[in-house]
Amino acid sequence: MENLKEKTARGLMWGAVNNGTMQVLNLAFGIVTLHLLTPEDAGLIGLLAIFSAIAGNLQSSGFSTALINEKTPTAQQYNSVFWFNILMSAAIYAVLFLLAPLIAGFFHQPRLTDLSRFLFLAFFISSFGISYNAYMVKNMMNREITIVNLTALVVSGATAVGMAVAGMAYWSLAFQQVVNALILVCGRLFYVKWRPSLHFSFDFIRQTFSFSMKILVTMIINTVNQNMLTVILGRMFHDARVVGNFFQAYKWDSMAFQTVGGMLQQVAQPVLVSVRDERNRELQVFRKMLRFTSFLSFPALFGLALVSRELILSTIGEQWLECVPLLQILCISGAFMPLYTLYQNLVISHGRSDINMWLNVGQILFQLVIILAFHQQGITVMVIAYSAFNIVWFVAWQPFAWRIIGLSPLQVVRDVLPFMLIAAAVMACTYYVTLSVSLSWLLLLVRIAVASALYYAALRLLNVAILKECLQFIRKK
């Protein structure tokens, strides 16, 4: 029987495999598919993205998070969430089905009527797997989650490429989402032995309604914010090239910090819930997670800032070079984003979804204020202010961590600052050591190799415990 430390380490390992491979494959399939399609094809799917995203938020309604937050969720509770999700999704799909002609009319795209009715099937199909996914996360079945996710991505990606080659245009992207949802549900059914029954009660839904609704509000606000940012910046800058450069930089930065944050997301809440009643142990566990997150996040994001020019040149071409300075700025604040994931899971594990909601709402509102205040100084100044705020806002979470588990600001500094300084020093050294290399693709590879070696050497020289524990786990497995 594995202890908590071993289960956490195994979960983080599979989380890294899952999120890292998913990002690479998503990028690969995306590049191949988009080369076969027109911008108009991708644009039609993009117009429906916000509807799909919000519908996906509504179908779960935060109750899967409530399940994971239970110490020992019962079959009856899983059953309640299963049927609630299906009924909710069916109702939402019915509404969107009827609204499809209005959506098409709003965008002046008649093709969206049939396309949206088909595409929205993806979130309805997904509703059959939400309780199963909560079961897998709760029981830290991270290996199985990885297998299911990668299988769904490969099958759906291959479907999209095949249909694009066959000339199916935007339908290939729609089928990709529907097939992905179907494979995810089938994979979760295969690995989870629990099965729903027709004997169910919505008592659990009523008991956790307030908690779950705050999770839902947070999810919807973040979804709207991510999709509306394009509209806001497009309105302010009146230059599609400037907006395009920002969102290309934003995309690469997000891919990087979501890879680190995603692996933590799979284990943080279940682990913190399991030690919730032991405050001293919970503090120790959280601090170790904080150190591990810093150990990965700062070299990953600072490293991306270092190689951003070579990466952009080697992947999407010199026409996107203007996004490089923006990407480098965003990477500095992006290094802190996975730390937010930990703090969010901490407050949620203690049933404080209200704290999570209000801090996220506050962050988004201040971000919009900063964009409005600094956009006249140009996109670069605005991004600097935007990134600086996202670093400073980390302080807003600290009083709640102190109140919940007694985590002091000094402890956070001790856990985070060393990795930040080491990563910054390593990237600076790497930059000067590799100045003589001129070929962009070679410089990319050399800088990655040199930075990795220097970071490893620095941690070994300083006898950093988290590195030794990682190496011991790898040798053991």
C-alpha positions in Angstrom: 0.0 0.0 0.0 1.4 3.4 -1.0 1.7 6.1 1.6 0.6 9.7 0.9 4.1 10.8 -0.2 4.4 8.0 -2.7 0.9 8.5 -4.1 1.5 12.3 -4.4 4.8 11.7 -6.2 3.3 9.1 -8.6 0.4 11.5 -9.2 2.7 14.4 -10.0 4.8 12.2 -12.4 1.7 11.1 -14.3 0.4 14.7 -14.2 3.6 15.8 -15.8 3.3 13.2 -18.5 -0.3 13.9 -19.1 -0.1 17.7 -19.4 3.3 17.9 -21.1 2.3 15.3 -23.8 -1.2 16.8 -24.2 0.3 20.3 -24.9 2.8 18.9 -27.4 0.2 16.8 -29.2 -2.4 19.6 -29.2 0.2 21.9 -30.8 1.2 19.3 -33.4 -2.4 18.4 -34.4 -3.3 22.1 -34.4 -0.5 23.0 -36.7 -1.2 20.1 -39.1 -5.0 20.7 -39.2 -4.7 24.5 -39.6 -2.4 24.0 -42.6 -5.2 22.0 -44.2 -8.0 24.5 -43.4 -8.6 28.2 -44.1 -8.7 30.9 -41.4 -12.5 31.1 -42.1 -12.9 27.4 -41.1 -11.1 27.9 -37.8 -13.0 31.2 -37.3 -16.4 29.5 -37.5 -15.5 27.2 -34.6 -13.9 30.1 -32.7 -17.2 32.0 -32.9 -18.8 29.2 -30.9 -16.0 28.8 -28.4 -17.5 30.9 -25.7 -20.9 29.1 -25.9 -19.2 25.7 -25.6 -17.1 26.8 -22.8 -19.9 28.3 -20.7 -22.1 25.4 -21.4 -19.3 23.1 -20.2 -19.1 25.1 -17.0 -22.8 24.9 -16.4 -23.1 21.2 -16.9 -20.7 20.4 -14.1 -21.9 23.3 -11.9 -18.9 22.7 -9.5 -20.4 19.6 -8.1 -17.5 17.4 -9.2 -15.3 19.7 -7.1 -17.7 19.2 -4.2 -17.3 15.4 -4.7 -13.5 15.6 -4.6 -13.8 17.8 -1.5 -15.5 15.0 0.4 -13.3 12.9 2.7 -15.0 9.6 1.6 -17.7 10.3 -1.1 -20.4 7.6 -1.2 -21.8 5.8 -4.3 -25.1 7.7 -3.6 -23.3 11.0 -3.9 -21.6 10.0 -7.2 -25.0 8.9 -8.4 -26.6 12.2 -7.5 -24.0 14.2 -9.4 -24.1 11.8 -12.4 -27.9 12.3 -12.9 -27.8 16.0 -12.1 -25.2 16.6 -14.7 -27.0 14.7 -17.4 -30.3 16.5 -16.7 -28.6 19.8 -16.6 -26.7 19.2 -19.8 -29.8 17.9 -21.6 -31.7 21.1 -20.6 -28.8 23.4 -21.7 -28.4 21.5 -25.0 -32.1 21.9 -25.7 -32.0 25.7 -25.1 -28.9 26.1 -27.3 -30.4 23.9 -30.0 -33.4 26.3 -30.2 -31.1 29.4 -30.0 -28.9 28.1 -32.9 -30.6 30.2 -35.6 -30.3 33.3 -33.4 -26.6 32.6 -32.8 -26.1 32.2 -36.6 -28.0 35.5 -37.2 -26.0 37.4 -34.6 -22.7 36.5 -36.4 -24.3 36.7 -39.9 -23.2 33.2 -40.6 -26.1 30.9 -41.6 -23.8 27.8 -41.5 -23.5 28.2 -37.7 -27.1 26.8 -37.2 -26.3 23.2 -38.1 -22.7 23.5 -37.0 -23.5 24.7 -33.5 -26.2 22.1 -33.0 -23.7 19.4 -33.8 -20.8 20.9 -31.9 -22.8 21.4 -28.7 -23.3 17.7 -28.6 -19.7 17.5 -27.2 -20.6 19.0 -23.9 -23.8 16.8 -23.6 -21.8 13.7 -24.2 -19.2 14.9 -21.7 -21.8 15.0 -18.9 -21.9 11.2 -18.8 -18.2 11.2 -17.7 -18.1 14.0 -15.1 -18.8 11.8 -12.1 -16.3 9.2 -13.4 -13.6 11.8 -13.8 -14.3 13.1 -10.2 -13.9 9.5 -9.0 -10.6 9.1 -10.8 -9.2 12.4 -9.5 -10.4 11.7 -6.0 -8.7 8.3 -6.0 -5.6 9.7 -7.7 -5.9 7.4 -10.7 -3.5 9.7 -12.6 -1.9 6.9 -14.7 -5.4 6.0 -16.0 -6.4 9.7 -16.5 -3.3 10.1 -18.6 -4.0 7.1 -20.8 -7.6 8.1 -21.3 -6.7 11.8 -22.1 -4.0 10.9 -24.6 -6.1 8.2 -26.3 -8.9 10.7 -26.8 -6.5 13.4 -28.1 -4.8 11.1 -30.6 -8.1 9.5 -31.9 -9.9 12.9 -32.2 -6.8 14.6 -33.6 -6.4 11.9 -36.2 -10.1 12.2 -37.1 -9.7 15.9 -37.6 -6.7 15.5 -39.8 -8.3 12.8 -41.9 -11.5 14.8 -42.4 -9.5 17.9 -43.3 -7.6 16.0 -45.9 -11.0 14.7 -47.2 -12.1 18.3 -47.7 -14.6 18.4 -44.8 -13.4 21.9 -43.8 -14.8 23.3 -40.5 -16.7 20.0 -39.9 -13.3 18.4 -39.2 -12.8 20.6 -36.1 -16.4 20.0 -34.9 -16.0 16.3 -35.2 -12.7 16.5 -33.3 -14.4 17.9 -30.3 -17.3 15.5 -30.4 -15.1 12.4 -30.9 -12.8 13.6 -28.1 -15.8 13.8 -25.7 -17.0 10.4 -26.7 -13.6 8.7 -26.2 -13.1 10.4 -22.8 -16.4 9.0 -21.6 -15.7 5.5 -22.9 -12.2 5.5 -21.3 -13.5 6.6 -17.9 -16.2 3.9 -18.0 -13.5 1.3 -18.8 -11.3 2.2 -15.8 -13.9 3.0 -13.2 -15.9 0.1 -11.9 -18.6 2.2 -10.2 -21.9 2.3 -12.2 -24.9 4.7 -11.7 -28.3 3.4 -10.6 -31.8 4.7 -11.0 -32.1 5.0 -7.2 -30.8 8.4 -6.5 -31.5 11.5 -4.3 -30.5 15.1 -4.9 -29.7 15.6 -1.1 -26.0 16.0 -1.9 -26.8 18.6 -4.6 -28.8 20.6 -2.1 -26.2 20.3 0.7 -23.3 21.5 -1.5 -25.3 23.9 -3.7 -23.8 27.1 -2.2 -20.2 25.8 -2.4 -20.7 24.5 -6.0 -22.4 27.6 -7.3 -19.4 29.7 -6.2 -17.1 27.4 -8.1 -19.4 27.7 -11.1 -19.5 31.5 -10.9 -15.7 31.6 -10.8 -15.4 29.2 -13.8 -17.8 31.3 -15.9 -16.2 34.6 -15.0 -12.8 33.2 -16.0 -14.2 31.8 -19.2 -15.8 35.1 -20.2 -12.7 37.0 -19.3 -10.5 34.8 -21.5 -12.8 35.1 -24.4 -13.7 38.8 -24.0 -10.1 39.9 -23.7 -9.8 39.6 -27.5 -12.8 41.9 -28.0 -11.6 44.5 -25.5 -8.0 44.7 -26.9 -9.3 44.7 -30.5 -11.6 47.6 -29.6 -8.8 49.6 -28.0 -5.9 49.1 -30.4 -7.7 49.1 -33.7 -4.8 47.1 -35.2 -5.3 43.4 -35.7 -1.6 42.8 -35.9 -1.0 44.2 -32.4 -3.8 42.1 -30.9 -2.6 39.0 -32.8 0.9 39.4 -31.4 -0.4 39.8 -27.9 -2.6 36.6 -28.1 0.2 34.6 -29.8 2.4 35.5 -26.8 -0.5 34.9 -24.4 -1.1 31.4 -25.9 2.6 30.3 -25.6 2.8 31.6 -22.0 -0.5 29.9 -21.1 0.6 26.6 -22.6 3.8 26.7 -20.4 2.3 27.6 -17.0 -0.8 25.4 -17.6 1.5 22.4 -18.2 3.0 22.9 -14.7 -0.4 24.0 -13.1 -2.2 21.1 -14.7 0.0 18.4 -13.2 -0.6 20.0 -9.8 -4.4 20.3 -10.3 -4.7 16.5 -10.6 -3.3 15.9 -7.1 -3.4 19.0 -5.0 -7.1 19.0 -3.9 -7.3 15.2 -3.1 -4.0 15.4 -1.2 -5.0 18.5 0.8 -8.4 17.0 1.6 -6.8 13.9 3.0 -4.7 15.9 5.5 -7.3 18.6 6.2 -7.9 17.5 9.8 -4.2 17.6 10.7 -3.1 21.2 10.6 0.6 20.8 11.2 0.9 18.0 8.6 -1.2 20.0 6.1 1.2 22.9 6.5 4.1 20.6 5.8 2.4 19.0 2.8 1.5 22.4 1.4 4.9 23.8 1.8 6.5 20.8 0.1 4.0 21.4 -2.8 5.0 25.0 -2.9 8.7 24.1 -3.1 8.0 21.5 -5.8 5.9 24.0 -7.8 8.7 26.6 -7.6 11.3 24.0 -8.5 9.5 23.4 -11.8 7.7 26.7 -12.6 10.5 29.2 -12.4 13.0 27.4 -14.7 10.3 26.4 -17.1 8.8 30.0 -17.6 12.1 31.9 -17.2 13.6 29.3 -19.7 10.7 30.0 -22.1 11.5 33.7 -21.9 15.2 32.9 -22.7 14.4 30.9 -25.8 11.3 32.7 -26.9 12.8 34.3 -30.0 14.4 31.0 -31.2 11.2 29.1 -30.4 9.0 31.5 -32.4 11.4 31.5 -35.4 11.7 27.7 -35.4 7.9 27.0 -35.1 5.7 29.7 -36.5 8.1 31.9 -38.4 9.6 35.4 -38.4 6.3 37.0 -39.2 5.5 36.6 -35.5 8.8 38.0 -34.1 7.0 41.1 -32.8 5.3 38.9 -30.2 8.6 37.9 -28.6 9.1 40.9 -26.3 5.5 40.4 -25.1 6.0 36.7 -24.5 9.2 37.4 -22.5 7.3 39.8 -20.2 4.3 37.5 -19.8 6.6 34.6 -18.8 7.9 36.5 -15.8 4.4 36.6 -14.3 3.5 33.2 -15.8 6.0 31.6 -13.5 3.7 32.6 -10.6 0.5 31.2 -12.1 1.0 27.6 -10.9 1.4 29.0 -7.4 -2.1 30.4 -7.7 -3.3 26.9 -8.5 -2.0 25.6 -5.1 -3.6 28.4 -3.1 -6.9 27.9 -4.9 -6.9 24.2 -4.1 -6.1 25.0 -0.5 -9.1 27.3 0.1 -11.4 25.0 -1.9 -10.2 21.9 0.1 -11.5 23.7 3.2 -14.9 24.5 1.6 -14.1 28.2 1.1 -15.2 28.5 -2.6 -16.3 32.0 -1.7 -12.7 33.1 -1.1 -11.7 31.5 -4.4 -14.6 33.3 -6.2 -14.0 36.8 -4.8 -10.2 36.7 -5.3 -10.7 35.6 -8.9 -13.3 38.3 -9.5 -11.1 40.9 -7.9 -8.1 39.9 -10.0 -10.1 40.1 -13.2 -11.6 43.5 -12.4 -8.2 44.9 -11.6 -6.8 43.4 -14.8 -9.4 45.2 -16.8 -8.7 48.5 -14.9 -5.0 48.1 -15.7 -5.7 47.5 -19.4 -7.9 50.6 -19.5 -5.4 52.7 -17.7 -2.3 51.7 -19.6 -3.4 50.9 -23.1 -2.7 54.4 -24.4 1.0 54.0 -23.5 1.2 51.1 -26.0 0.9 47.3 -25.8 4.3 46.8 -24.3 3.7 49.1 -21.3 0.3 47.6 -20.9 1.7 44.1 -20.8 4.3 45.1 -18.2 1.7 46.6 -15.9 -0.6 43.6 -16.5 2.2 41.1 -15.6 3.4 43.1 -12.6 -0.1 43.2 -11.2 -0.5 39.4 -11.6 2.7 38.9 -9.5 1.6 41.4 -6.8 -1.9 39.9 -6.6 -0.3 36.7 -5.2 0.0 38.6 -1.9 -3.8 38.8 -1.7 -4.1 35.1 -1.2 -1.5 35.0 1.6 -3.8 36.1 4.6 -6.2 33.3 3.8 -3.4 30.7 3.8 -2.2 32.1 7.1 -5.7 31.8 8.6 -6.4 28.3 7.3 -3.1 26.5 7.9 -0.8 29.1 9.6 1.4 29.6 6.5 3.5 32.8 7.2 4.8 35.2 4.5 8.4 34.4 5.6 7.8 30.6 5.0 6.6 31.4 1.5 9.6 33.5 0.8 11.9 30.7 2.1 10.1 28.2 -0.1 9.8 30.2 -3.3 12.6 32.8 -3.5 15.6 30.4 -3.8 14.2 28.7 -6.9 13.3 32.0 -8.4 16.8 33.4 -7.9 18.6 30.2 -9.0 16.4 30.0 -12.2 17.1 33.7 -13.0 20.8 33.3 -12.5 20.9 30.2 -14.6 19.1 31.9 -17.5 21.4 34.9 -17.4 24.5 32.7 -17.5 23.0 30.6 -20.3 22.3 33.8 -22.4 25.9 35.0 -22.2 27.4 31.5 -22.7 25.5 30.9 -25.9 25.8 34.3 -27.6 28.2 32.9 -30.2 25.6 30.5 -31.7 23.8 32.0 -34.7 21.4 29.4 -36.1 18.0 29.8 -34.4 17.1 26.1 -34.2 20.6 25.2 -33.0 20.6 28.1 -30.5 17.2 26.8 -29.2 18.6 23.3 -28.5 21.9 24.6 -27.1 20.2 27.0 -24.7 17.8 24.3 -23.4 20.6 21.9 -22.9 22.9 24.4 -21.2 20.2 25.9 -18.9 19.0 22.4 -17.9 22.6 21.3 -17.0 23.3 24.5 -15.1 20.1 24.3 -13.2 20.7 20.7 -12.2 24.3 21.5 -11.3 23.3 24.5 -9.1 20.7 22.4 -7.2 23.1 19.5 -6.7 25.8 21.9 -5.5 23.3 23.5 -3.0 22.1 20.1 -1.9 18.5 21.0 -2.6 16.2 18.4 -0.9 13.4 18.5 -3.5 15.8 17.5 -6.3 17.1 14.5 -4.3 13.6 13.3 -3.6 12.7 13.5 -7.3 15.8 11.6 -8.3 15.1 8.9 -5.6 11.6 8.5 -6.9 12.7 8.2 -10.5 15.4 5.6 -9.6 12.8 3.6 -7.6 10.3 3.6 -10.4 
